[in-house]
């Protein structure tokens, strides 16, 4: 799976989580989530390659890992 596909999957999962969990209202804001290391179709995906940040104003920020 390409990086774009992983990004879409992660954003979709986050959107479902935020939309479907009204009991979590006020708990996710101000948090940052980083991806875990995994293997997809035999390709290793390192930990922290994707990051989601939830702001208190409802804004969701996606950041791919920065190249050195």
C-alpha positions as CSV (number, residue, x, y, z in Angstrom):
1,X,0.0,0.0,0.0
2,X,1.3,3.4,-0.9
3,X,1.8,6.2,1.6
4,X,-1.3,8.0,0.2
5,X,-3.4,4.9,0.8
6,X,-2.2,4.6,4.4
7,X,-3.0,8.3,4.9
8,X,-6.5,7.9,3.6
9,X,-7.1,4.9,5.8
10,X,-5.8,6.6,8.9
11,X,-7.9,9.7,8.2
12,X,-11.0,7.6,7.6
13,X,-10.5,5.8,10.9
14,X,-10.0,9.0,12.8
15,X,-13.1,10.5,11.2
16,X,-15.2,7.5,12.2
17,X,-13.8,7.6,15.7
18,X,-14.5,11.3,16.2
19,X,-18.0,11.1,14.6
20,X,-19.1,8.0,16.3
21,X,-18.0,8.6,19.9
22,X,-20.0,11.3,21.3
23,X,-19.1,10.0,24.8
24,X,-15.5,11.1,24.0
25,X,-16.4,14.7,23.5
26,X,-13.8,16.9,25.0
27,X,-11.3,14.0,25.5
28,X,-9.6,13.8,22.1
29,X,-8.9,17.5,21.6
30,X,-5.3,18.5,22.2
31,X,-4.0,15.0,21.5
32,X,-1.4,13.7,18.9
33,X,-1.5,10.2,17.5
34,X,1.4,8.6,15.7
35,X,1.3,5.4,13.6
36,X,2.8,2.2,14.8
37,X,5.3,0.1,12.9
38,X,3.7,-2.5,10.7
39,X,4.1,-4.5,7.5
40,X,1.6,-4.1,4.7
41,X,1.9,-6.5,1.7
42,X,5.4,-7.4,2.7
43,X,6.6,-3.8,2.9
44,X,7.7,-2.5,6.4
45,X,6.1,0.7,7.5
46,X,8.1,2.4,10.2
47,X,6.6,3.8,13.4
48,X,5.7,7.5,13.4
49,X,5.5,7.9,9.6
50,X,2.1,9.4,10.0
51,X,0.8,11.8,12.7
52,X,-2.7,13.1,13.5
53,X,-3.3,16.1,15.8
54,X,-6.7,17.0,17.1
55,X,-7.1,20.7,18.0
56,X,-9.7,22.1,20.5
57,X,-11.3,24.1,17.7
58,X,-12.3,20.9,15.9
59,X,-9.4,21.1,13.4
60,X,-7.7,17.8,12.5
61,X,-4.1,18.1,11.2
62,X,-2.3,15.3,9.3
63,X,1.4,15.4,8.9
64,X,3.5,12.8,7.1
65,X,7.0,12.1,8.5
66,X,9.5,14.7,7.6
67,X,12.5,13.7,5.4
68,X,15.9,14.3,6.9
